[in-house]
Amino acid sequence: MGEIDKRNKLDEEPFNFNISKDNKVFIYWSGKLIKILKGKESEKFLQRIKNVDTKEAQLIMAKVTGNFKHGNEKYNKKM
């Protein structure tokens, strides 16, 4: 995984998610909603993230949200 996250940004755990009653998955980055998964996409995500460690979960969420691999993402200054 060191090759994927060279700057160790996933160690800061910028991603988190919530699951709604109707199995929609809401993925957040630095507290901002950036992706909603539903249906088969939601089920697939929940299966992938089921038994993984925190760093792997962060990587899965980064991949699902897409476009978080260029290194030019801006971080929330209010942290």
C-alpha positions in Angstrom: 0.0 0.0 0.0 3.0 2.3 0.5 3.3 2.6 -3.3 -0.3 3.9 -3.6 -0.3 6.4 -0.7 3.2 7.8 -1.0 2.5 10.9 1.1 0.5 9.0 3.7 -2.6 11.1 3.4 -4.8 8.2 4.2 -3.2 8.0 7.7 -5.1 11.2 8.5 -8.4 9.3 7.8 -10.0 12.0 5.6 -12.9 9.7 4.6 -15.8 8.3 6.5 -19.2 7.0 5.6 -22.8 6.5 6.9 -25.4 4.0 5.9 -29.1 5.1 5.7 -32.1 2.9 6.5 -32.6 2.1 2.8 -28.9 1.0 2.4 -27.7 4.1 0.7 -24.0 4.8 1.6 -23.0 8.5 2.1 -19.2 9.0 1.7 -17.7 12.1 3.2 -14.2 13.6 2.8 -13.1 16.0 5.5 -16.7 16.3 6.6 -18.1 17.1 3.2 -20.5 14.8 1.4 -18.8 13.8 -1.9 -20.5 10.6 -3.0 -23.8 8.7 -2.5 -23.9 5.0 -3.4 -27.2 3.1 -3.9 -28.4 -0.2 -5.1 -25.8 -2.7 -6.3 -23.0 -0.1 -6.0 -23.8 0.3 -2.3 -24.0 -3.5 -1.7 -20.6 -4.0 -3.5 -19.0 -1.2 -1.4 -20.4 -2.7 1.9 -19.0 -6.1 1.0 -15.6 -4.7 0.1 -15.3 -2.7 3.3 -16.7 -5.3 5.7 -13.6 -6.9 7.1 -10.7 -4.5 6.3 -8.4 -2.4 8.5 -8.8 1.4 8.7 -6.1 2.2 6.1 -7.6 -0.3 3.6 -11.1 1.2 4.2 -9.7 4.7 3.5 -8.2 3.4 0.2 -11.5 1.8 -0.8 -13.4 5.0 -0.2 -10.7 7.0 -2.1 -11.1 4.7 -5.1 -14.9 4.7 -5.0 -15.1 8.5 -4.9 -12.5 8.8 -7.8 -10.3 11.7 -8.7 -8.4 11.6 -5.4 -5.1 10.5 -6.8 -3.6 13.6 -8.5 -2.0 15.1 -5.4 -3.6 18.5 -5.9 -6.5 18.1 -3.6 -7.2 21.0 -1.2 -7.7 20.2 2.4 -10.2 21.9 4.7 -8.3 24.7 6.5 -10.8 24.9 9.4 -9.6 21.5 10.9 
